[in-house]
Amino acid sequence: MSVWLAIICAGCFTFGTRFLPLSPLMPKNMPPWFQLAMKFVPVSVLSAIIIPAIFISEETGNIIIQDNLRIEAAIVAILVAYFTRSTAITIISGLSIIWVLTFLQ
């Protein structure tokens, strides 16, 4: 019974978070403090995805700093992203660096 209750609650929560912003129940203009806070959401979400992918080993789950090719590739990708502002070029450069360093190792 508790599993079904958890599934129903999760479904209601998911539906509510999708429905409320589109419904007339929500105000059309958000307060300035909320708009300011929402500017940090993409950075927070992407950081939570990218940082573990760079520093945490897939095999052991430990943090790897030494001999980590992904750190060098991430630094190159950050520089490319800063100067080009192109997502495609950033991804291609980061992957290329990983491939080249893996081949040379």
PLY file of the C-alpha trace (Angstrom):
ply
format ascii 1.0
element vertex 105
property float x
property float y
property float z
element edge 104
property int vertex1
property int vertex2
end_header
0.00 0.00 0.00
2.81 2.44 0.80
4.38 1.88 -2.64
1.12 2.87 -4.34
0.83 5.91 -2.08
4.38 6.97 -3.01
3.64 6.51 -6.73
0.42 8.54 -6.50
2.11 11.32 -4.49
5.03 11.47 -6.93
2.59 11.63 -9.87
0.59 14.43 -8.25
3.76 16.38 -7.46
5.07 15.94 -11.00
1.75 16.98 -12.51
1.53 20.00 -10.20
4.99 21.26 -11.07
4.16 21.02 -14.78
0.59 22.35 -14.60
0.81 25.27 -12.18
3.20 27.49 -14.18
0.92 27.18 -17.21
-2.37 27.65 -15.35
-4.19 30.91 -14.59
-3.68 30.18 -10.88
-0.13 31.50 -10.97
0.60 35.21 -11.29
1.98 36.27 -14.66
4.66 38.52 -13.18
7.04 36.98 -10.69
8.61 39.05 -7.91
12.03 40.51 -8.76
13.78 38.40 -6.11
12.34 35.22 -7.68
13.38 36.29 -11.19
16.90 36.95 -9.90
17.04 33.54 -8.23
15.82 31.81 -11.39
18.83 33.13 -13.32
21.06 30.79 -11.29
19.05 27.61 -11.94
20.74 26.59 -15.24
24.23 27.07 -13.78
23.31 25.06 -10.69
21.79 22.19 -12.63
24.59 21.98 -15.18
27.22 22.14 -12.43
25.55 19.27 -10.61
25.72 17.20 -13.79
29.13 18.20 -15.17
31.34 18.34 -12.05
30.75 14.69 -11.04
31.23 13.61 -14.65
34.67 15.22 -14.66
36.01 14.34 -11.22
34.34 11.05 -10.19
35.57 7.72 -11.56
32.93 5.62 -13.28
34.53 2.36 -12.11
35.20 3.07 -8.43
33.11 6.13 -7.63
36.14 7.86 -6.09
37.28 11.39 -6.82
40.19 11.37 -9.28
42.51 14.36 -9.61
45.79 12.86 -10.83
45.97 11.31 -14.30
42.44 12.49 -15.10
42.18 13.32 -18.79
38.72 14.79 -18.33
40.14 17.72 -16.34
42.35 18.83 -19.21
39.49 18.38 -21.67
37.18 20.39 -19.41
39.69 23.24 -19.17
40.03 23.34 -22.95
36.24 23.19 -23.36
35.77 26.05 -20.87
38.26 28.21 -22.77
36.69 27.35 -26.12
33.21 28.09 -24.76
34.37 31.42 -23.37
35.93 32.59 -26.60
33.58 31.09 -29.21
30.21 30.98 -27.38
29.40 27.96 -29.55
27.97 24.81 -27.99
28.87 22.58 -30.91
32.47 23.77 -31.12
32.83 23.41 -27.34
31.59 19.80 -27.38
33.74 18.89 -30.37
36.85 20.43 -28.82
36.33 18.72 -25.46
35.75 15.33 -27.05
38.69 15.80 -29.40
41.01 16.54 -26.49
39.84 13.43 -24.64
40.36 11.28 -27.75
43.81 12.70 -28.48
44.99 12.37 -24.86
43.61 8.83 -24.65
45.42 7.91 -27.87
48.70 9.45 -26.63
48.51 7.77 -23.24
0 1
1 2
2 3
3 4
4 5
5 6
6 7
7 8
8 9
9 10
10 11
11 12
12 13
13 14
14 15
15 16
16 17
17 18
18 19
19 20
20 21
21 22
22 23
23 24
24 25
25 26
26 27
27 28
28 29
29 30
30 31
31 32
32 33
33 34
34 35
35 36
36 37
37 38
38 39
39 40
40 41
41 42
42 43
43 44
44 45
45 46
46 47
47 48
48 49
49 50
50 51
51 52
52 53
53 54
54 55
55 56
56 57
57 58
58 59
59 60
60 61
61 62
62 63
63 64
64 65
65 66
66 67
67 68
68 69
69 70
70 71
71 72
72 73
73 74
74 75
75 76
76 77
77 78
78 79
79 80
80 81
81 82
82 83
83 84
84 85
85 86
86 87
87 88
88 89
89 90
90 91
91 92
92 93
93 94
94 95
95 96
96 97
97 98
98 99
99 100
100 101
101 102
102 103
103 104
